[in-house]
Structure formats: C-alpha cells, structure tokens
Amino acid sequence: MSIAENYKIVQKKINEALLMSDDPEKSIEIIAVTKTIPIIQMKDALEVGLYQFGENKAQEITEKIKLMDDRVKWHMIGHLQRNKVKYIVDKVALIHSVDSISLFNEINRRGEKFNRNIDCLIQVNVSGEDTKFGISPEDLNDMIINTEAMKNVNIKGLMTMAPHYDDPEKTRDCFKKLNELYHHYKEKQYSWTNFQIMSMGMSNDYEIAIQEGSNMIRIGSALFGERNYG
Ligand SMILES: *Cc1c(COP(=O)(O)O)cnc(C)c1O
C-alpha cells in the first residue's frame, strides 16, 4: 500500500482512539519514523503532509538532512551517545531519548555553543525491562532537579517505549504509568521545565497510547511497511 493510503488508515485509527481518551479534542503529532527508509519514500511522505521525521542514529540524520528540504523537522528518538550530541544538537527539533544527567550536561554544553535552547524529553523505562534504555521512575525527580541550572536545555515532557507484545492491550499499564508521571511533573511546575509532550505509541500500540494520554506518536512500519534492515 502507498504511504498516502497507510496515512489515511492511521488518521482514522487516531480519531477513533481519541474518542476513547480523556481529551478527544487534542491534536496528536505524528512522528514518521524513517530509520532505514530511503529518501525517495521520505519525499513521498512529505508530499502527503508528513514532515516530522524520527531517526535513531545521529549519522543517518546528518546524511539525510542534506538530501531533504528544510520543511522537515527532525526528531532524535533513539539512544544518543554523548560523543554524537555535537553532530545533531543544532539540527533536531526535539531529542526524545535523554536518559542521564551526563547526556543532559553535554546537550546543554553544546546548546550553549550554538546559542540555542535544545528541546528534550526524558525517556523513562516504565516497564523495568532491562533491555530498554530510559531512567527508572524513581530516579526521575532527582534528574529533573539536577537540570535546574542548565540554561540551554528545555525539558518538554516524557517519552517511553512499551515492551513489544503481540497483544497491544498489554501495553496499557505502561502507558497509564507514563501518563501519571507526566501529570505529576506537569503539576509540580518546576519553573525550568515546560511539560507539554507525552511521546508514546508505535505502530503496534499507538491506539492504546492515545487512549491513555499520548499526544505524540512515533510510527514507522504502519506508514512505510516493514523495515528492511538489509
Ligand atoms: C523504530 C522506532 C519506532 C517506530 O517503530 P514502528 O514499530 O515501526 O512503528 C518508534 N520509536 C522508537 C524509539 C524507535 O526506535
């Protein structure tokens, strides 16, 4: 199926999921996950109105950026190594995957050099699965407190990845927990944070994530078909 057809299906499912959420009027931002996807398909995506692209490797972003036009907003969604921060920090709209204070430090330092405030989400490992990156919910408060003096990072919310289940219903608890954490920190109103974004939901589970409060989903295969890692 074409990207246009897939996108229509996704939009329909988003609208249905919104009706089952607490806030059916809110808008959902779609991050089209383009890791391993060739430029030609990314241009098709741009044609149908998708313009926010998520990548999980710094190098893939820096290579693709030269081949796409500046309508595109790039999102770093994968694990980011400190030594790669300098390559992407001035090029991305949002880093979804900050999970340590040392990474925040490096982002802040590089942001200062570029004279830019870098929008970030904190990746939380809600499920406790040890294969997943992200900080534990218990460590979240300390981490946020430790960013107070960092003038060039802007914490805009939280991100999580649910474990993969064949039955997406099983992800619901994980998304519920992120939603609770998100509202907890949004209401705390730490003055140096600006909670607006809850990034959760992938191709297999975005409907559940939206029902549970997500306002930003990261979907790849639902738009582009199965990835070929060749
Ligand atoms: C690959 C990836 C996605 C998208 O996965 P799909 O199952 O293709 O939708 C979302 N988030 C992250 C962090 C990813 O690495």
The ligand as an SDF file (V2000), in Angstrom:
LIG
                    3D

 15 15  0  0  0  0  0  0  0  0999 V2000
   11.7590    2.2140   15.4010 C   0  0  0  0  0  0  0  0  0  0  0  0
   11.1850    3.0460   16.4760 C   0  0  0  0  0  0  0  0  0  0  0  0
    9.8290    3.4310   16.4590 C   0  0  0  0  0  0  0  0  0  0  0  0
    8.8460    3.0190   15.3850 C   0  0  0  0  0  0  0  0  0  0  0  0
    8.6570    1.6400   15.2890 O   0  0  0  0  0  0  0  0  0  0  0  0
    7.4620    1.0310   14.4010 P   0  0  0  0  0  0  0  0  0  0  0  0
    7.1440   -0.2340   15.0910 O   0  0  0  0  0  0  0  0  0  0  0  0
    7.9860    0.8480   13.0380 O   0  0  0  0  0  0  0  0  0  0  0  0
    6.3410    1.9960   14.4350 O   0  0  0  0  0  0  0  0  0  0  0  0
    9.3870    4.2550   17.4730 C   0  0  0  0  0  0  0  0  0  0  0  0
   10.1950    4.6880   18.4680 N   0  0  0  0  0  0  0  0  0  0  0  0
   11.4840    4.3370   18.5240 C   0  0  0  0  0  0  0  0  0  0  0  0
   12.3180    4.8400   19.6490 C   0  0  0  0  0  0  0  0  0  0  0  0
   12.0220    3.5130   17.5310 C   0  0  0  0  0  0  0  0  0  0  0  0
   13.3130    3.1730   17.6070 O   0  0  0  0  0  0  0  0  0  0  0  0
  1  2  1  0
  2  3  1  0
  2 14  2  0
  3  4  1  0
  3 10  2  0
  4  5  1  0
  5  6  1  0
  6  7  2  0
  6  8  1  0
  6  9  1  0
 10 11  1  0
 11 12  2  0
 12 13  1  0
 12 14  1  0
 14 15  1  0
M  END
$$$$
